[in-house]
Amino acid sequence: MDEAGGVISNKSLKIEHNCARNYKLGSIVTYSWIGEHYTKEILHTQKLTIRQLRLEVIRKFGIHVSLSQCRRAKAHAINLIEGTLIEHYAKLWFYGEEIRRSNPCSTVKMDVQCMPDGLNYFSKFYVCFANVKSGWLEGCRKLLGIDGCFLKGVCNGELLCDVGRDAINHIPVAWAIVCVENKENWMWFLELPRDDLELGMGTGFTLMCDQHKGLMEALKDVLRCVEHRQCARHIVQILRRGL
């Protein structure tokens, strides 16, 4: 007791401590937190399973989460990714206008599907730069290779491309993104470079491609006079399947 009658507390400084702070992370480790933290990993690794995601959370943070949390986290991340993609698709119109502004005489075409509910969905996108077009017309052989390949990722579809031959044996002349490889989309794609490259009905030009049924049918309608040659790689694959 001091003179005023108060209680004097006995305080002392302890330099060494052997206790640990107890973190309670259950309130912040939610499925939305996991999904937002692993959005990039889920975007770039489409085959990331729920169990792999759970093991990754345990390995990186030392936090045990349930499979149901990881399942909801992956669904949440995919929703975030798709929302971002919708915003990016909406900017394609501005992207096309910027190409026309910075590369005069370039060709940019976009096709959308108008749905009954009033929404527009992306269908096709085509690009042919003016300098590439003039370079092919003035200095390349009258030979084009045409093929398509699947897009692997969140955005599905196919990439169609016209490739010419320059001094290093390749020059991408025109390309397009379509939803599926069929006759309708091949006709849409062939008609645009036909006009850009002044192919007419194909007289005096050689086209090298595979034997895709939709492409072959489209060629009969769009470039019926073009000289057609088959890709040696596809011929080898056909021969191997026949053996």
Contacts in CASP RR format, 6 or more apart in sequence:
PFRMAT RR
TARGET T0000
AUTHOR 0000-0000-0000
METHOD contacts of the structure
MODEL  1
MDEAGGVISNKSLKIEHNCARNYKLGSIVTYSWIGEHYTKEILHTQKLTI
RQLRLEVIRKFGIHVSLSQCRRAKAHAINLIEGTLIEHYAKLWFYGEEIR
RSNPCSTVKMDVQCMPDGLNYFSKFYVCFANVKSGWLEGCRKLLGIDGCF
LKGVCNGELLCDVGRDAINHIPVAWAIVCVENKENWMWFLELPRDDLELG
MGTGFTLMCDQHKGLMEALKDVLRCVEHRQCARHIVQILRRGL
1 7 0 8 1.000
1 8 0 8 1.000
2 8 0 8 1.000
25 63 0 8 1.000
29 61 0 8 1.000
29 63 0 8 1.000
29 65 0 8 1.000
29 69 0 8 1.000
30 69 0 8 1.000
31 69 0 8 1.000
31 70 0 8 1.000
31 72 0 8 1.000
31 73 0 8 1.000
31 76 0 8 1.000
32 73 0 8 1.000
32 76 0 8 1.000
33 73 0 8 1.000
34 53 0 8 1.000
34 57 0 8 1.000
34 65 0 8 1.000
34 69 0 8 1.000
34 70 0 8 1.000
34 73 0 8 1.000
35 42 0 8 1.000
35 73 0 8 1.000
35 74 0 8 1.000
35 76 0 8 1.000
35 77 0 8 1.000
35 80 0 8 1.000
36 76 0 8 1.000
36 77 0 8 1.000
36 80 0 8 1.000
38 53 0 8 1.000
38 56 0 8 1.000
38 57 0 8 1.000
38 73 0 8 1.000
38 77 0 8 1.000
39 77 0 8 1.000
39 80 0 8 1.000
39 81 0 8 1.000
41 48 0 8 1.000
41 56 0 8 1.000
42 48 0 8 1.000
42 53 0 8 1.000
42 74 0 8 1.000
42 77 0 8 1.000
42 78 0 8 1.000
42 81 0 8 1.000
43 77 0 8 1.000
43 81 0 8 1.000
43 154 0 8 1.000
46 152 0 8 1.000
46 153 0 8 1.000
46 154 0 8 1.000
48 74 0 8 1.000
50 67 0 8 1.000
50 70 0 8 1.000
50 71 0 8 1.000
50 74 0 8 1.000
51 67 0 8 1.000
51 70 0 8 1.000
53 70 0 8 1.000
53 73 0 8 1.000
53 74 0 8 1.000
54 65 0 8 1.000
54 66 0 8 1.000
54 67 0 8 1.000
54 70 0 8 1.000
57 63 0 8 1.000
57 65 0 8 1.000
57 70 0 8 1.000
58 64 0 8 1.000
58 65 0 8 1.000
81 154 0 8 1.000
82 154 0 8 1.000
85 154 0 8 1.000
85 155 0 8 1.000
89 122 0 8 1.000
92 110 0 8 1.000
92 122 0 8 1.000
92 125 0 8 1.000
93 110 0 8 1.000
96 108 0 8 1.000
96 110 0 8 1.000
96 127 0 8 1.000
99 106 0 8 1.000
99 108 0 8 1.000
99 127 0 8 1.000
99 129 0 8 1.000
100 106 0 8 1.000
100 108 0 8 1.000
103 129 0 8 1.000
103 130 0 8 1.000
103 131 0 8 1.000
104 130 0 8 1.000
105 130 0 8 1.000
105 133 0 8 1.000
106 127 0 8 1.000
106 128 0 8 1.000
106 129 0 8 1.000
106 130 0 8 1.000
106 133 0 8 1.000
107 126 0 8 1.000
107 127 0 8 1.000
107 128 0 8 1.000
107 130 0 8 1.000
107 133 0 8 1.000
107 174 0 8 1.000
107 192 0 8 1.000
107 196 0 8 1.000
108 126 0 8 1.000
108 127 0 8 1.000
108 128 0 8 1.000
109 124 0 8 1.000
109 125 0 8 1.000
109 126 0 8 1.000
109 192 0 8 1.000
110 122 0 8 1.000
110 124 0 8 1.000
110 125 0 8 1.000
110 126 0 8 1.000
111 123 0 8 1.000
111 124 0 8 1.000
111 125 0 8 1.000
111 188 0 8 1.000
112 120 0 8 1.000
112 121 0 8 1.000
112 122 0 8 1.000
112 123 0 8 1.000
113 120 0 8 1.000
113 121 0 8 1.000
113 122 0 8 1.000
113 123 0 8 1.000
114 120 0 8 1.000
115 121 0 8 1.000
122 179 0 8 1.000
123 178 0 8 1.000
123 179 0 8 1.000
124 176 0 8 1.000
124 177 0 8 1.000
124 178 0 8 1.000
124 179 0 8 1.000
124 185 0 8 1.000
124 188 0 8 1.000
124 189 0 8 1.000
125 176 0 8 1.000
125 177 0 8 1.000
126 174 0 8 1.000
126 175 0 8 1.000
126 176 0 8 1.000
126 188 0 8 1.000
126 189 0 8 1.000
126 192 0 8 1.000
127 174 0 8 1.000
127 175 0 8 1.000
127 176 0 8 1.000
128 173 0 8 1.000
128 174 0 8 1.000
128 192 0 8 1.000
128 193 0 8 1.000
128 196 0 8 1.000
132 171 0 8 1.000
132 172 0 8 1.000
132 173 0 8 1.000
132 174 0 8 1.000
133 173 0 8 1.000
133 174 0 8 1.000
133 196 0 8 1.000
133 197 0 8 1.000
135 171 0 8 1.000
136 164 0 8 1.000
136 166 0 8 1.000
136 171 0 8 1.000
136 173 0 8 1.000
136 197 0 8 1.000
137 197 0 8 1.000
137 198 0 8 1.000
139 166 0 8 1.000
140 164 0 8 1.000
140 165 0 8 1.000
140 166 0 8 1.000
140 171 0 8 1.000
141 164 0 8 1.000
141 165 0 8 1.000
142 204 0 8 1.000
142 205 0 8 1.000
142 206 0 8 1.000
143 164 0 8 1.000
143 165 0 8 1.000
143 205 0 8 1.000
143 206 0 8 1.000
143 207 0 8 1.000
143 208 0 8 1.000
144 162 0 8 1.000
144 163 0 8 1.000
144 164 0 8 1.000
144 173 0 8 1.000
144 193 0 8 1.000
144 197 0 8 1.000
144 205 0 8 1.000
144 206 0 8 1.000
144 207 0 8 1.000
144 208 0 8 1.000
145 162 0 8 1.000
145 163 0 8 1.000
145 164 0 8 1.000
145 207 0 8 1.000
145 208 0 8 1.000
145 209 0 8 1.000
145 231 0 8 1.000
146 160 0 8 1.000
146 161 0 8 1.000
146 162 0 8 1.000
146 163 0 8 1.000
146 190 0 8 1.000
146 207 0 8 1.000
146 208 0 8 1.000
146 209 0 8 1.000
146 215 0 8 1.000
147 160 0 8 1.000
147 161 0 8 1.000
147 163 0 8 1.000
147 209 0 8 1.000
147 210 0 8 1.000
147 231 0 8 1.000
148 158 0 8 1.000
148 159 0 8 1.000
148 160 0 8 1.000
148 161 0 8 1.000
148 181 0 8 1.000
149 158 0 8 1.000
149 159 0 8 1.000
150 156 0 8 1.000
150 157 0 8 1.000
150 158 0 8 1.000
150 159 0 8 1.000
151 157 0 8 1.000
151 158 0 8 1.000
151 159 0 8 1.000
151 177 0 8 1.000
156 179 0 8 1.000
157 177 0 8 1.000
157 178 0 8 1.000
157 179 0 8 1.000
157 180 0 8 1.000
158 177 0 8 1.000
158 178 0 8 1.000
158 179 0 8 1.000
158 180 0 8 1.000
158 181 0 8 1.000
159 175 0 8 1.000
159 176 0 8 1.000
159 177 0 8 1.000
160 175 0 8 1.000
160 176 0 8 1.000
160 177 0 8 1.000
160 178 0 8 1.000
160 181 0 8 1.000
160 185 0 8 1.000
160 186 0 8 1.000
160 189 0 8 1.000
161 172 0 8 1.000
161 174 0 8 1.000
161 175 0 8 1.000
161 176 0 8 1.000
162 172 0 8 1.000
162 173 0 8 1.000
162 174 0 8 1.000
162 175 0 8 1.000
162 193 0 8 1.000
162 197 0 8 1.000
163 170 0 8 1.000
163 171 0 8 1.000
163 172 0 8 1.000
163 173 0 8 1.000
164 170 0 8 1.000
164 171 0 8 1.000
164 172 0 8 1.000
164 173 0 8 1.000
165 171 0 8 1.000
173 193 0 8 1.000
173 197 0 8 1.000
174 192 0 8 1.000
174 193 0 8 1.000
174 196 0 8 1.000
174 197 0 8 1.000
176 188 0 8 1.000
176 189 0 8 1.000
176 192 0 8 1.000
178 185 0 8 1.000
178 188 0 8 1.000
178 189 0 8 1.000
179 185 0 8 1.000
181 212 0 8 1.000
181 214 0 8 1.000
181 215 0 8 1.000
182 214 0 8 1.000
183 213 0 8 1.000
183 214 0 8 1.000
183 215 0 8 1.000
183 217 0 8 1.000
183 218 0 8 1.000
186 212 0 8 1.000
186 214 0 8 1.000
186 215 0 8 1.000
186 217 0 8 1.000
186 218 0 8 1.000
187 218 0 8 1.000
187 221 0 8 1.000
187 222 0 8 1.000
190 218 0 8 1.000
190 219 0 8 1.000
190 222 0 8 1.000
190 223 0 8 1.000
191 222 0 8 1.000
193 199 0 8 1.000
194 200 0 8 1.000
194 202 0 8 1.000
194 222 0 8 1.000
194 223 0 8 1.000
199 205 0 8 1.000
199 223 0 8 1.000
199 226 0 8 1.000
200 223 0 8 1.000
201 223 0 8 1.000
201 224 0 8 1.000
201 225 0 8 1.000
201 226 0 8 1.000
202 223 0 8 1.000
202 224 0 8 1.000
202 225 0 8 1.000
202 226 0 8 1.000
203 225 0 8 1.000
203 226 0 8 1.000
204 225 0 8 1.000
204 226 0 8 1.000
204 227 0 8 1.000
205 223 0 8 1.000
205 226 0 8 1.000
205 227 0 8 1.000
206 226 0 8 1.000
206 227 0 8 1.000
206 228 0 8 1.000
206 229 0 8 1.000
207 219 0 8 1.000
207 223 0 8 1.000
207 226 0 8 1.000
207 227 0 8 1.000
207 228 0 8 1.000
207 229 0 8 1.000
208 228 0 8 1.000
208 229 0 8 1.000
208 230 0 8 1.000
208 231 0 8 1.000
209 215 0 8 1.000
209 228 0 8 1.000
209 230 0 8 1.000
209 231 0 8 1.000
210 230 0 8 1.000
210 231 0 8 1.000
210 234 0 8 1.000
211 230 0 8 1.000
211 234 0 8 1.000
211 238 0 8 1.000
219 226 0 8 1.000
219 228 0 8 1.000
END
